[in-house]
Amino acid sequence: MMRKDNKMRHRRGVTLIELLLVIVILGALVAIAIPRMRESAQNARANACATNIAIMNSQIEMYAGDNDGTYPPNLTTITADANLFPDGAPTCPIGTAYPSALVNNRVDDSSHSH
């Protein structure tokens, strides 16, 4: 009489096919995730840049309020003021420079290329 243990072998480990299948699935997930992470990082930098521009425009208004309605002649006038920017001038997270010339007493974000 055959013992039941001989019929039912206990499998140890994984087969090569199973291992390759896991590797293929992981590769597909990585291929999907990496472009989305890059896109998210670019969106975050663009949003940080837009926030910096909004802050600078706010500080331009504060400057005008403190100077009897006279607006600054250029962006450097306000970014160099330690009262308005105690931590120094904001830098663009994308790496491009903010325009120093003001358009209608505003930092023109359309001329700031990303």
Buried (B, 14 or more C-beta within 10 A) or exposed (E): EEEEEEEEEEEEEEEEEEEEEEEEEEEEEEEEEEEEEEEEEEEEBBEBBEEBBEBBBEBBEEBBEEEEEEBBEEBEBBBEBEEBBEEEBBEBBEEEEBBEEBEEEBBBBEEBEE
